Amino acid sequence: MSQAANSAEPVNRQIFVPLKDVGLAPENMRFDEPIDAGVPQLGETIHAAGILIPIAIRPGRKNEQPYMALDGRRRRYALLGLLEAGRIAEDYPVKCELFETKAEQLAALSLTNTERAPVHVADVILTIGRLRKSRMDTGAIAKALGYPEIEIKRLQALAGVHDTVLDALRAGKMTLKQVRLCARLEDKAQQAEMAEDALEGRLHDYHLHQAVTGEQITVEDPRFTLVGARYSEAGGRVASDLFGELPDRVLDADKLQALWVERVQPFVEMFKQLEFAVFLGRESGYGAPDGFERLPYVNTYYLAPEVKAKVVAAREKLEAARSAIGDVDLAGDSAFETLFPVLQATMELAAAPLTSMKLGAVLITPDAQDGLDVEFYGVWTPAENVAAGDDGEDDESENGEDDIRGPAQRELEIPDVEVDIEGASNVLHATRTDVATRGLIRDLADNPGVALTALIAQLFKAITFTAGVRQGSSALKIDATAYSRRSTPVIAALDGEVRARLAARRDAYRASGLRPIAWVDSLPHGEKMALLAELTAMSLDVREERKDMIRRSARAEAAEIAHLCTADITVHWTPDAAFLGFHTKKQLIELLDEMQVEDARATSLKKDDLVPFVVDACAERQWAPKVLSWQLAPAEAELEDESPEDGVVEPVVSDDASTESGDAVMPDEEVADFSAQAGIDHQAVA
């Protein structure tokens, strides 16, 4: 190998030399400078944390000590001060870098030298941690390390992170911003797990943000628009962010909610006087509660002239009311008087285009700008109460009713169910319901008789029910949309098998040269039934994207279909690495416990090694978790009849009740627990 090639290779120059063997080289650029007043403080720093930056040395010459310092004059004097005070011995190991040739020594002496690596911030963080343990104050640490005090305060918070986090930072696999996010996690094991993901190139910022913020409530919560300083005056506490980068966290969420409920009580009473069912929620966008419907989309182009005029006038009134708010402090005592015209105009706008519906319920949610927002829901007006003309006779073409659909009433009972979502993230919950849907698709495709039953029932609901079938309230999609989840591939043994069958039938159809109806008619009865089962199965969609969006009505239908099919996902598939990869290590251990697997190795394995271990255990036992079946579990208990004297019915905050389009509970006494899982409270019509 050539000399040039050798010189290009990195050289490890670091050695440890006894203090007694280190002298000060005369060519040191500050050889003649006296000891300054900061050297004793530097000695304290070195005594607490060691030498952070190695001293550049050369071999000693005649009449010199064995090694001579080319730089590090102050560090050497600080060590000598410690030696004189008897705090270290003369053989104290000094971290050094040895430069042997003249060229290397010249480079080490150069003020413009950039070849020596700078101190990594990870080493600075470790040093600050050591100095803190020696009870050195912030000012002294800042002076010793040459950092501003505010930066020392920020970096010292990082000194307590797991060692693996700093390893990832030093390796360039994590940024300082990501380390700060890790420092906010109280669980050191979780910090280490994040760092391991970073070292393996799997860590993304949104993973960290989700782990840190989760469902935290901050002072930027829109409820503060109405609550204001009442929170702190009532003893509400906040916690400042460790690094001043995130908004302050609210520590007394129940107190904030209670104050907000108190602030909106006048609006609740206003709507109750109008005979509305009133719901309080954290956010809007949920499906209508049972007994009510979402209002239809309104395109003014298709409205009758008189209706269009009412809608336009209502919009102008709403814009004027919002403009009148101006800079009014909505946290003040005049909030009701200020917002009343806005709510009244909003209600008039919602009611203006309705013909066969009327407003019957309202959801009140906080809004950062306007203080609160309202979303109205309607009820179908019975056909016999809708007059189409002056003669009082019903007009089928105008009121939309016909002889098939009966008057509006509650036609479908939805059972209360308990869904196991404890400890599951939204991603895991979506994955569970996705896989469970694919399993039911496979079983239904193998049962033409059940598929025919499900299809007829769906058509019966769609044609004969007064309000039709709301989107998301059924297990079948009658619009013949094949099930898919774009973010995940098909599962070969489940929906993949059904898709393969349909692909073969598509090829046969194309080869026949016939049109669809003629081709289907040409099939033997058994083939028609098999095709019916496969197509019906592929229209199944019982996936739930979030654990706070439980589709109870669709789940009830899925349970009925599964019962008729005697569905068992393990006949076709057991949990694989793709499915189990969404579980945490703790959840994987819990799965092993459910299978009664007793193996001491499991707890010592890292997640990447534990996943295939669980895969094998599931396959050996032909086992899948209960959450992948559609068996219904009964809800634990219903709301008590008694309500607080102030008229506010407290929310049922549990993992048992959630909502999806059209699937909220509405007891007969019209006191609804609407989306309690999403933080929604409710008020009853008296």
C-alpha positions as CSV (number, residue, x, y, z in Angstrom):
1,M,0.0,0.0,0.0
2,S,1.3,3.5,-0.9
3,Q,2.4,6.1,1.7
4,A,-0.3,8.4,0.4
5,A,-3.0,5.8,1.1
6,N,-1.6,5.3,4.5
7,S,-1.6,9.0,5.4
8,A,-5.3,9.2,4.4
9,E,-6.4,6.7,7.0
10,P,-7.6,8.2,10.3
11,V,-5.1,8.0,13.2
12,N,-6.1,7.3,16.8
13,R,-3.8,9.7,18.7
14,Q,-5.5,9.5,22.1
15,I,-3.4,8.3,25.0
16,F,-3.5,8.8,28.8
17,V,-0.3,10.2,30.4
18,P,0.5,10.6,34.1
19,L,0.3,14.2,35.2
20,K,3.9,14.1,36.4
21,D,5.1,13.3,32.9
22,V,3.4,16.3,31.2
23,G,5.3,19.6,30.9
24,L,4.6,22.8,29.0
25,A,6.3,23.1,25.6
26,P,8.1,26.4,25.0
27,E,6.5,26.6,21.6
28,N,3.0,26.8,23.3
29,M,1.6,30.0,22.1
30,R,0.6,31.1,25.6
31,F,3.8,29.8,27.3
32,D,4.6,33.1,29.0
33,E,1.1,34.1,30.1
34,P,0.4,34.0,33.9
35,I,-2.2,31.9,35.6
36,D,-5.5,33.7,35.3
37,A,-8.3,33.9,37.9
38,G,-10.5,31.4,36.1
39,V,-8.0,28.4,36.5
40,P,-9.3,27.4,39.9
41,Q,-12.8,27.2,38.6
42,L,-11.6,25.1,35.6
43,G,-9.9,22.8,38.2
44,E,-13.3,22.2,39.9
45,T,-14.8,21.4,36.5
46,I,-12.1,18.9,35.6
47,H,-12.2,17.4,39.1
48,A,-16.0,16.8,38.6
49,A,-16.2,15.8,35.0
50,G,-12.6,15.0,33.8
51,I,-10.9,16.6,30.8
52,L,-13.4,17.0,28.0
53,I,-11.0,18.2,25.3
54,P,-7.7,16.2,25.1
55,I,-4.4,18.1,25.5
56,A,-2.2,18.1,22.4
57,I,1.3,16.8,23.3
58,R,4.6,15.9,21.7
59,P,7.4,13.6,22.9
60,G,9.8,15.3,25.2
61,R,13.3,16.2,24.1
62,K,16.6,16.3,26.0
63,N,16.2,17.8,29.5
64,E,12.4,17.9,29.1
65,Q,9.6,15.8,30.7
66,P,8.5,12.7,28.8
67,Y,5.7,14.7,27.1
68,M,5.2,18.4,26.5
69,A,1.9,20.2,26.0
70,L,1.5,22.0,22.8
71,D,-1.8,23.5,24.0
72,G,-4.0,23.1,27.1
73,R,-1.8,25.4,29.3
74,R,-4.8,26.3,31.5
75,R,-5.9,22.7,31.8
76,R,-2.4,21.7,32.9
77,Y,-2.3,24.5,35.5
78,A,-5.7,23.5,36.8
79,L,-4.5,19.9,37.3
80,L,-1.4,21.1,39.0
81,G,-3.6,23.2,41.4
82,L,-5.6,20.1,42.2
83,L,-2.3,18.2,42.8
84,E,-1.0,20.9,45.1
85,A,-4.3,20.8,47.1
86,G,-3.9,17.0,47.5
87,R,-7.1,16.3,45.6
88,I,-5.4,14.2,42.9
89,A,-2.2,12.2,42.8
90,E,0.8,12.9,40.6
91,D,0.0,9.9,38.4
92,Y,-3.5,11.2,37.6
93,P,-4.2,10.0,34.0
94,V,-4.4,13.0,31.6
95,K,-6.4,12.6,28.4
96,C,-4.0,13.6,25.6
97,E,-3.5,13.4,21.8
98,L,0.1,12.6,20.8
99,F,1.6,14.4,17.7
100,E,4.9,12.8,16.9
101,T,6.2,14.3,13.6
102,K,7.2,18.0,13.0
103,A,4.3,18.4,10.5
104,E,1.8,17.0,13.0
105,Q,3.0,19.3,15.7
106,L,2.9,22.3,13.5
107,A,-0.7,21.5,12.6
108,A,-1.6,21.1,16.2
109,L,-0.1,24.5,17.0
110,S,-1.9,26.3,14.2
111,L,-4.8,28.6,15.3
112,T,-6.5,27.9,12.0
113,N,-6.4,24.1,12.4
114,T,-9.7,22.5,11.6
115,E,-8.5,18.9,11.6
116,R,-9.1,18.2,15.3
117,A,-12.8,17.2,15.9
118,P,-14.8,19.6,17.9
119,V,-16.5,18.5,21.2
120,H,-19.7,16.7,20.4
121,V,-22.8,18.1,22.1
122,A,-23.5,14.6,23.6
123,D,-20.2,14.9,25.5
124,V,-21.2,18.3,26.7
125,I,-24.5,16.9,28.0
126,L,-22.7,14.1,29.8
127,T,-20.2,16.6,31.3
128,I,-23.0,18.9,32.6
129,G,-24.6,15.8,34.2
130,R,-21.4,15.0,36.0
131,L,-21.0,18.6,37.1
132,R,-24.5,18.7,38.4
133,K,-23.9,15.5,40.5
134,S,-20.9,17.3,42.1
135,R,-23.4,20.1,43.1
136,M,-21.8,22.7,40.9
137,D,-24.2,25.6,40.2
138,T,-25.4,26.7,36.8
139,G,-23.3,29.8,36.7
140,A,-20.1,27.9,37.4
141,I,-20.9,25.3,34.8
142,A,-21.6,27.9,32.2
143,K,-18.4,29.7,33.0
144,A,-16.3,26.5,32.9
145,L,-17.8,25.3,29.6
146,G,-18.1,28.6,27.9
147,Y,-21.9,28.4,27.4
148,P,-24.6,30.9,28.3
149,E,-26.5,30.0,31.4
150,I,-29.8,29.6,29.6
151,E,-28.2,27.0,27.3
152,I,-26.7,25.1,30.3
153,K,-30.2,25.0,31.8
154,R,-31.6,23.5,28.6
155,L,-28.8,21.0,28.1
156,Q,-28.8,19.9,31.7
157,A,-32.4,18.6,31.2
158,L,-30.9,16.3,28.6
159,A,-28.4,14.8,30.9
160,G,-31.0,12.5,32.4
161,V,-32.0,10.8,29.2
162,H,-31.2,7.2,28.6
163,D,-27.6,6.5,27.5
164,T,-28.9,5.0,24.2
165,V,-30.4,8.4,23.3
166,L,-27.0,10.1,23.6
167,D,-25.4,7.2,21.6
168,A,-27.9,7.9,18.8
169,L,-27.2,11.6,19.0
170,R,-23.5,11.0,18.8
171,A,-23.9,8.7,15.9
172,G,-25.9,11.3,14.0
173,K,-29.1,9.2,14.1
174,M,-31.0,11.6,16.2
175,T,-31.1,15.4,16.2
176,L,-30.9,17.6,19.2
177,K,-34.6,18.5,18.8
178,Q,-35.5,14.8,18.9
179,V,-33.3,14.3,22.0
180,R,-35.3,17.1,23.6
181,L,-38.5,15.3,22.7
182,C,-37.2,12.1,24.3
183,A,-36.2,14.0,27.5
184,R,-39.9,14.9,27.9
185,L,-40.8,11.2,28.1
186,E,-40.8,10.1,31.8
187,D,-40.4,6.4,30.9
188,K,-36.6,5.7,30.4
189,A,-37.5,2.3,28.7
190,Q,-39.6,4.2,26.2
191,Q,-36.7,6.6,25.6
192,A,-34.4,3.7,24.9
193,E,-36.9,2.1,22.5
194,M,-37.1,5.4,20.6
195,A,-33.3,5.6,20.4
196,E,-33.0,2.0,19.2
197,D,-35.5,2.8,16.4
198,A,-33.4,5.9,15.5
199,L,-30.2,3.8,15.4
200,E,-31.9,1.4,13.0
201,G,-33.3,4.2,10.9
202,R,-37.0,3.7,11.8
203,L,-37.7,6.8,13.9
204,H,-39.8,9.6,12.5
205,D,-40.6,12.9,14.2
206,Y,-44.3,12.2,14.3
207,H,-43.7,9.1,16.3
208,L,-41.9,11.2,19.0
209,H,-44.5,14.0,18.9
210,Q,-47.3,11.5,19.3
211,A,-45.5,9.8,22.2
212,V,-44.8,13.2,23.9
213,T,-48.0,15.1,23.3
214,G,-50.4,12.3,23.0
215,E,-53.8,13.7,24.1
216,Q,-52.3,16.5,26.2
217,I,-54.4,19.5,26.9
218,T,-52.6,22.8,26.6
219,V,-53.3,26.5,27.3
220,E,-54.1,26.8,23.6
221,D,-57.2,24.6,24.1
222,P,-60.2,26.5,22.6
223,R,-62.2,26.2,25.8
224,F,-59.9,28.9,27.2
225,T,-61.6,31.4,24.9
226,L,-64.7,31.3,27.2
227,V,-63.0,30.3,30.4
228,G,-60.0,32.7,30.4
229,A,-58.4,33.5,33.8
230,R,-61.2,31.6,35.6
231,Y,-59.1,28.5,35.4
232,S,-56.1,29.9,37.3
233,E,-58.4,31.7,39.7
234,A,-60.1,28.4,40.5
235,G,-56.7,26.8,41.4
236,G,-56.1,25.3,38.0
237,R,-52.5,24.3,37.5
238,V,-50.3,24.4,34.4
239,A,-46.8,22.9,33.7
240,S,-44.3,24.7,31.6
241,D,-42.5,22.9,28.8
242,L,-39.0,21.7,29.7
243,F,-37.4,23.7,26.9
244,G,-40.0,26.4,26.4
245,E,-40.8,25.1,22.9
246,L,-44.3,23.7,23.5
247,P,-47.3,25.5,25.1
248,D,-47.9,25.1,28.8
249,R,-49.8,21.9,29.7
250,V,-53.1,21.9,31.6
251,L,-52.8,19.7,34.7
252,D,-56.4,19.9,35.9
253,A,-58.4,19.0,32.8
254,D,-61.6,18.2,34.8
255,K,-61.5,21.6,36.3
256,L,-61.2,23.2,32.8
257,Q,-64.1,21.1,31.5
258,A,-66.3,22.0,34.5
259,L,-65.6,25.7,34.0
260,W,-66.4,25.5,30.3
261,V,-69.7,23.6,31.0
262,E,-70.6,26.3,33.5
263,R,-69.8,29.0,30.9
264,V,-72.0,27.5,28.2
265,Q,-74.9,26.7,30.5
266,P,-76.9,29.8,29.4
267,F,-76.7,28.6,25.8
268,V,-77.8,25.1,26.9
269,E,-80.8,26.6,28.6
270,M,-81.6,28.7,25.6
271,F,-81.7,25.6,23.3
272,K,-83.6,23.6,25.8
273,Q,-86.3,26.2,25.9
274,L,-86.6,25.7,22.1
275,E,-87.1,21.9,22.8
276,F,-83.7,20.9,21.4
277,A,-81.7,17.9,22.6
278,V,-78.4,19.5,23.6
279,F,-75.0,17.9,23.5
280,L,-71.7,19.2,24.6
281,G,-68.5,18.0,22.9
282,R,-64.8,18.6,22.6
283,E,-65.0,18.8,18.8
284,S,-67.5,18.6,16.0
285,G,-67.6,16.3,13.0
286,Y,-69.2,13.3,14.7
287,G,-72.1,11.4,13.3
288,A,-75.6,12.3,14.4
289,P,-76.9,10.7,17.6
290,D,-79.5,8.1,17.4
291,G,-82.9,9.5,16.5
292,F,-81.4,12.4,14.6
293,E,-79.9,12.9,11.1
294,R,-77.1,15.1,9.8
295,L,-78.4,18.0,7.8
296,P,-78.2,17.6,4.0
297,Y,-75.7,19.5,1.9
298,V,-77.3,22.6,0.5
299,N,-76.6,23.9,-3.0
300,T,-78.6,27.1,-3.4
301,Y,-78.6,26.7,-7.2
302,Y,-81.2,24.0,-7.0
303,L,-83.4,25.7,-4.4
304,A,-86.8,27.2,-5.1
305,P,-86.6,31.0,-5.3
306,E,-88.3,31.6,-2.0
307,V,-86.2,29.1,-0.2
308,K,-83.0,30.5,-1.8
309,A,-84.0,34.0,-0.6
310,K,-84.4,32.7,3.0
311,V,-80.9,31.0,2.8
312,V,-79.2,34.1,1.4
313,A,-80.8,36.4,4.0
314,A,-79.8,34.0,6.8
315,R,-76.2,34.0,5.6
316,E,-76.1,37.7,5.5
317,K,-77.5,37.9,9.0
318,L,-74.9,35.4,10.3
319,E,-72.0,37.4,8.7
320,A,-73.2,40.6,10.3
321,A,-73.6,38.9,13.7
322,R,-70.0,37.6,13.5
323,S,-68.6,40.9,12.4
324,A,-70.3,42.5,15.5
325,I,-68.2,40.4,17.9
326,G,-65.1,42.5,17.0
327,D,-62.5,42.5,19.8
328,V,-64.9,41.6,22.6
329,D,-63.3,39.5,25.3
330,L,-65.4,36.4,25.2
331,A,-64.0,35.3,28.6
332,G,-65.9,38.3,30.1
333,D,-69.4,38.4,31.6
334,S,-70.9,39.7,28.3
335,A,-70.3,36.5,26.4
336,F,-73.9,35.4,26.2
337,E,-75.2,38.7,25.0
338,T,-72.3,38.9,22.4
339,L,-72.8,35.3,21.0
340,F,-76.6,35.0,21.2
341,P,-77.1,36.8,17.8
342,V,-74.5,34.5,16.2
343,L,-76.1,31.3,17.5
344,Q,-79.6,32.6,16.5
345,A,-78.4,33.4,13.0
346,T,-76.6,30.0,12.7
347,M,-79.8,28.2,13.7
348,E,-81.9,30.2,11.2
349,L,-79.4,29.4,8.4
350,A,-79.5,25.7,9.3
351,A,-83.3,25.6,9.2
352,A,-83.9,27.8,6.1
353,P,-83.5,25.1,3.4
354,L,-85.2,22.2,5.2
355,T,-88.5,20.9,3.9
356,S,-89.1,17.4,5.1
357,M,-86.9,17.8,8.2
358,K,-86.8,20.0,11.2
359,L,-84.1,20.9,13.7
360,G,-84.1,18.7,16.8
361,A,-80.7,18.6,18.3
362,V,-77.6,20.7,18.6
363,L,-74.0,19.9,19.5
364,I,-72.1,22.7,21.2
365,T,-68.3,22.6,20.9
366,P,-65.5,25.1,21.9
367,D,-64.1,27.3,19.2
368,A,-60.8,29.3,19.6
369,Q,-62.1,32.3,17.6
370,D,-65.8,32.5,18.2
371,G,-65.8,31.0,21.7
372,L,-68.1,28.1,20.7
373,D,-69.4,26.4,17.6
374,V,-72.8,24.7,17.1
375,E,-73.8,21.9,14.8
376,F,-77.4,21.1,14.3
377,Y,-79.1,17.8,13.6
378,G,-82.5,17.2,12.2
379,V,-85.4,14.8,12.5
380,W,-87.6,13.6,9.6
381,T,-91.0,15.1,9.6
382,P,-93.7,12.4,9.4
383,A,-95.4,12.3,6.0
384,E,-98.9,13.0,7.4
385,N,-97.6,16.3,9.0
386,V,-96.1,17.6,5.8
387,A,-98.5,19.8,3.8
388,A,-97.5,20.2,0.2
389,G,-100.1,22.6,-0.9
390,D,-102.9,24.9,0.3
391,D,-105.4,22.0,0.0
392,G,-103.5,20.1,2.7
393,E,-103.0,17.0,0.5
394,D,-99.6,15.3,0.5
395,D,-97.6,15.7,-2.7
396,E,-95.2,12.7,-3.2
397,S,-93.0,14.6,-5.6
398,E,-92.4,17.5,-3.2
399,N,-92.1,15.9,0.2
400,G,-90.1,13.0,-0.9
401,E,-92.3,10.4,0.8
402,D,-93.7,7.3,-1.0
403,D,-95.9,4.3,-0.1
404,I,-92.9,2.1,0.7
405,R,-91.3,4.2,3.4
406,G,-93.3,4.6,6.5
407,P,-93.3,7.6,8.9
408,A,-90.1,8.6,10.7
409,Q,-89.5,6.5,13.8
410,R,-86.8,4.5,15.5
411,E,-86.7,1.3,13.4
412,L,-83.3,-0.3,14.3
413,E,-82.2,-1.2,17.9
414,I,-78.5,-0.9,18.3
415,P,-77.0,-3.0,21.1
416,D,-74.6,-1.6,23.6
417,V,-71.2,-3.4,23.4
418,E,-67.9,-3.3,25.2
419,V,-64.9,-2.9,22.9
420,D,-61.4,-3.8,24.2
421,I,-59.4,-0.7,23.4
422,E,-57.4,-0.4,26.6
423,G,-53.7,0.4,25.9
424,A,-54.3,0.4,22.1
425,S,-53.2,3.3,19.9
426,N,-55.4,4.5,17.1
427,V,-53.1,2.8,14.6
428,L,-53.3,-0.5,16.4
429,H,-57.0,-0.3,16.7
430,A,-57.4,0.4,13.0
431,T,-55.1,-2.5,12.2
432,R,-57.0,-4.9,14.4
433,T,-60.4,-4.0,12.8
434,D,-58.8,-4.1,9.4
435,V,-57.5,-7.7,9.9
436,A,-60.7,-8.7,11.5
437,T,-62.7,-7.4,8.5
438,R,-60.5,-9.3,6.1
439,G,-61.1,-12.5,8.1
440,L,-64.8,-12.0,8.0
441,I,-64.6,-11.4,4.2
442,R,-63.0,-14.8,3.8
443,D,-65.6,-16.6,5.9
444,L,-68.5,-14.9,4.2
445,A,-67.2,-15.6,0.8
446,D,-67.3,-19.3,1.6
447,N,-71.0,-19.1,2.7
448,P,-73.3,-18.1,-0.2
449,G,-76.4,-18.7,1.9
450,V,-75.3,-16.2,4.6
451,A,-74.2,-13.7,1.9
452,L,-77.6,-13.9,0.3
453,T,-79.2,-13.2,3.8
454,A,-76.9,-10.2,4.4
455,L,-77.5,-8.7,1.0
456,I,-81.3,-9.0,1.2
457,A,-81.2,-7.5,4.7
458,Q,-79.1,-4.5,3.5
459,L,-81.4,-3.9,0.5
460,F,-84.5,-4.2,2.8
461,K,-83.0,-1.5,5.1
462,A,-82.1,0.8,2.2
463,I,-85.5,0.5,0.5
464,T,-88.0,0.3,3.3
465,F,-86.5,2.3,6.2
466,T,-87.8,5.9,6.5
467,A,-84.4,7.5,6.8
468,G,-82.6,5.0,4.6
469,V,-79.2,3.7,5.7
470,R,-76.7,6.2,7.1
471,Q,-73.1,6.0,5.9
472,G,-71.0,4.0,8.3
473,S,-73.9,2.5,10.2
474,S,-73.9,-0.8,8.3
475,A,-71.3,-3.6,7.7
476,L,-72.1,-3.8,4.0
477,K,-71.5,-1.1,1.4
478,I,-74.4,-1.4,-1.0
479,D,-72.7,0.9,-3.5
480,A,-70.5,-2.1,-4.4
481,T,-67.2,-0.6,-3.4
482,A,-64.6,-3.3,-2.8
483,Y,-63.0,-3.2,0.6
484,S,-59.4,-1.8,0.7
485,R,-57.0,-0.1,3.0
486,R,-54.5,1.8,0.9
487,S,-51.7,1.8,3.5
488,T,-51.6,-2.0,3.8
489,P,-51.4,-4.8,1.3
490,V,-53.9,-7.6,1.0
491,I,-53.5,-10.6,3.3
492,A,-53.1,-13.5,0.9
493,A,-54.9,-16.1,3.0
494,L,-57.9,-13.8,3.8
495,D,-59.1,-11.1,1.3
496,G,-56.3,-12.0,-1.0
497,E,-57.9,-15.4,-1.7
498,V,-61.3,-13.8,-2.5
499,R,-59.7,-11.3,-4.8
500,A,-57.9,-14.1,-6.6
501,R,-61.2,-15.9,-7.1
502,L,-62.8,-12.7,-8.5
503,A,-59.8,-12.1,-10.8
504,A,-60.3,-15.6,-12.3
505,R,-64.0,-14.9,-12.8
506,R,-63.2,-11.6,-14.5
507,D,-60.9,-13.4,-16.9
508,A,-63.7,-15.9,-17.6
509,Y,-66.1,-13.1,-18.3
510,R,-63.7,-11.4,-20.7
511,A,-63.1,-14.6,-22.5
512,S,-66.9,-15.2,-22.9
513,G,-67.5,-12.2,-25.1
514,L,-70.8,-11.6,-23.4
515,R,-72.2,-8.6,-21.5
516,P,-72.4,-8.9,-17.7
517,I,-76.1,-9.8,-17.4
518,A,-75.9,-12.4,-20.1
519,W,-72.7,-13.9,-18.6
520,V,-74.1,-14.1,-15.1
521,D,-77.3,-15.7,-16.5
522,S,-75.2,-18.3,-18.3
523,L,-73.6,-19.5,-15.0
524,P,-74.9,-22.6,-13.2
525,H,-76.8,-21.9,-10.1
526,G,-74.0,-23.0,-7.8
527,E,-71.6,-20.7,-9.6
528,K,-74.0,-17.8,-9.3
529,M,-74.3,-18.3,-5.6
530,A,-70.5,-18.5,-5.2
531,L,-70.1,-15.3,-7.1
532,L,-72.8,-13.7,-5.0
533,A,-71.0,-14.7,-1.9
534,E,-67.6,-13.4,-3.1
535,L,-69.0,-10.0,-4.3
536,T,-71.0,-9.5,-1.1
537,A,-68.1,-10.4,1.0
538,M,-65.8,-7.9,-0.7
539,S,-68.3,-5.1,0.1
540,L,-67.8,-5.7,3.8
541,D,-66.2,-2.8,5.7
542,V,-66.1,-2.8,9.5
543,R,-62.8,-1.1,9.9
544,E,-62.6,1.7,12.5
545,E,-59.9,4.3,11.9
546,R,-59.8,5.5,15.6
547,K,-60.6,3.9,18.9
548,D,-62.9,6.7,19.7
549,M,-65.0,6.0,16.6
550,I,-66.6,2.6,17.5
551,R,-69.2,1.6,14.9
552,R,-71.6,-0.3,17.2
553,S,-74.3,-0.8,14.6
554,A,-71.9,-2.1,12.0
555,R,-70.3,-4.3,14.7
556,A,-73.7,-5.8,15.6
557,E,-74.2,-6.7,11.9
558,A,-70.7,-8.1,11.7
559,A,-71.4,-10.3,14.8
560,E,-74.6,-11.6,13.2
561,I,-72.8,-12.5,9.9
562,A,-69.9,-14.1,11.8
563,H,-72.3,-16.2,13.8
564,L,-74.2,-17.4,10.7
565,C,-70.8,-18.2,9.0
566,T,-69.4,-19.8,12.2
567,A,-66.5,-17.5,11.3
568,D,-63.0,-18.4,12.7
569,I,-60.1,-16.4,11.3
570,T,-57.6,-19.0,12.5
571,V,-58.9,-21.5,10.0
572,H,-57.2,-19.4,7.3
573,W,-54.6,-17.2,9.1
574,T,-52.8,-16.6,12.3
575,P,-51.1,-13.3,13.4
576,D,-48.0,-12.5,11.3
577,A,-45.1,-10.1,11.7
578,A,-46.9,-7.3,9.8
579,F,-49.8,-7.4,12.2
580,L,-47.8,-7.9,15.4
581,G,-45.3,-5.2,14.5
582,F,-48.0,-2.6,15.5
583,H,-47.9,-3.9,19.0
584,T,-45.7,-2.7,21.8
585,K,-43.4,-5.1,23.6
586,K,-45.8,-5.0,26.6
587,Q,-48.7,-5.9,24.4
588,L,-46.8,-8.8,22.8
589,I,-46.0,-10.2,26.3
590,E,-49.7,-9.9,27.1
591,L,-50.6,-11.9,24.0
592,L,-48.2,-14.7,25.1
593,D,-49.9,-14.6,28.5
594,E,-53.3,-15.1,26.8
595,M,-51.9,-18.1,25.0
596,Q,-50.4,-19.3,28.3
597,V,-46.9,-19.4,26.9
598,E,-44.4,-19.7,29.7
599,D,-41.0,-19.0,28.4
600,A,-38.5,-17.0,30.4
601,R,-36.7,-15.9,27.2
602,A,-39.7,-13.8,26.1
603,T,-39.2,-10.9,28.5
604,S,-35.5,-10.6,27.7
605,L,-36.0,-10.4,24.0
606,K,-36.0,-7.0,22.1
607,K,-39.1,-6.2,20.2
608,D,-37.6,-7.2,16.8
609,D,-36.8,-10.6,18.2
610,L,-40.0,-11.0,20.2
611,V,-42.3,-10.5,17.1
612,P,-41.2,-13.7,15.3
613,F,-41.3,-15.5,18.7
614,V,-45.0,-14.6,19.1
615,V,-45.7,-15.4,15.4
616,D,-44.4,-18.9,15.9
617,A,-46.5,-19.3,19.1
618,C,-49.7,-18.2,17.4
619,A,-49.0,-20.6,14.5
620,E,-48.3,-23.5,16.7
621,R,-51.5,-23.1,18.6
622,Q,-53.6,-21.9,15.6
623,W,-54.5,-18.9,17.8
624,A,-55.6,-15.3,17.2
625,P,-56.5,-12.6,19.8
626,K,-60.2,-12.1,20.7
627,V,-60.2,-8.6,19.3
628,L,-60.0,-10.2,15.8
629,S,-63.4,-11.9,16.2
630,W,-66.7,-10.1,16.0
631,Q,-68.3,-11.6,19.1
632,L,-70.2,-8.9,21.0
633,A,-69.5,-8.3,24.6
634,P,-72.3,-6.7,26.6
635,A,-71.9,-3.2,28.0
636,E,-71.3,-3.1,31.7
637,A,-73.9,-0.7,32.8
638,E,-76.2,2.1,31.7
639,L,-76.5,5.6,33.0
640,E,-78.3,6.1,36.3
641,D,-81.6,7.8,36.1
642,E,-80.6,10.4,38.7
643,S,-79.0,13.6,37.5
644,P,-77.3,16.4,39.4
645,E,-79.5,19.2,40.6
646,D,-77.8,21.7,38.3
647,G,-79.2,19.9,35.2
648,V,-75.8,18.9,33.8
649,V,-75.6,15.3,33.1
650,E,-72.0,14.3,33.5
651,P,-70.2,12.4,30.7
652,V,-69.6,8.7,31.0
653,V,-65.9,8.6,30.4
654,S,-65.1,5.0,29.8
655,D,-63.7,2.8,27.1
656,D,-67.2,1.3,26.5
657,A,-69.0,4.0,24.6
658,S,-67.9,5.7,21.4
659,T,-69.5,6.9,18.2
660,E,-69.4,6.6,14.5
661,S,-71.8,8.0,12.0
662,G,-75.3,7.3,13.3
663,D,-74.2,5.0,16.1
664,A,-74.5,7.0,19.3
665,V,-76.7,5.9,22.2
666,M,-80.0,7.7,22.7
667,P,-82.0,6.3,25.6
668,D,-85.8,6.6,25.6
669,E,-85.8,9.5,28.1
670,E,-83.9,11.5,25.5
671,V,-80.8,11.9,27.7
672,A,-78.0,10.8,25.3
673,D,-74.5,9.8,26.1
674,F,-73.3,11.0,22.7
675,S,-69.6,10.1,22.0
676,A,-68.6,9.9,25.6
677,Q,-65.3,8.3,24.5
678,A,-64.6,11.5,22.6
679,G,-65.1,13.7,25.6
680,I,-68.7,14.7,24.8
681,D,-71.1,15.7,27.6
682,H,-74.8,16.1,27.1
683,Q,-77.8,18.1,28.2
684,A,-81.3,16.6,28.2
685,V,-84.5,18.1,27.0
686,A,-86.6,18.7,30.2
